Amino acid sequence: MTGMSSGWAYSGYNSDNGFDYTWEWDFAPQYTVGEVSFHGVDGGGLHHTGVIGYRYRPNPNGADQSINTGDPNNWKTWLPYVYADKCTGITFGIAVGAQQEAYVLGNLFFW
């Protein structure tokens, strides 16, 4: 492993309706493992977090290629982690219901 990066996100308190929130990390092309998990959840009901997609650059002088690992509108399809060579970005998502809030932790591991 040559490095790692961590960050957390707060969903905010959602009083009336559920919602989805995403955040994206961009970085130089390299072999990367990205994973996301809950740090804390408050309120009843369903909640989910996962990887929605990632980008990689197969040709050093070419364009990034996007891979959807799940449907952004269907959190049940989101993966808990992803790994890819020549990865240039990962998008994490969080879904919470009404009267809920959550903290998530995202980690990137570089090789």
Salt bridges, closest charged atoms under 4 A:
GLU24 OE2 - ARG55 NH1 2.35
ASP26 OD1 - ARG55 NH2 2.83
ASP64 OD2 - ARG55 NE 3.27
ASP64 OD1 - ARG57 NE 2.74
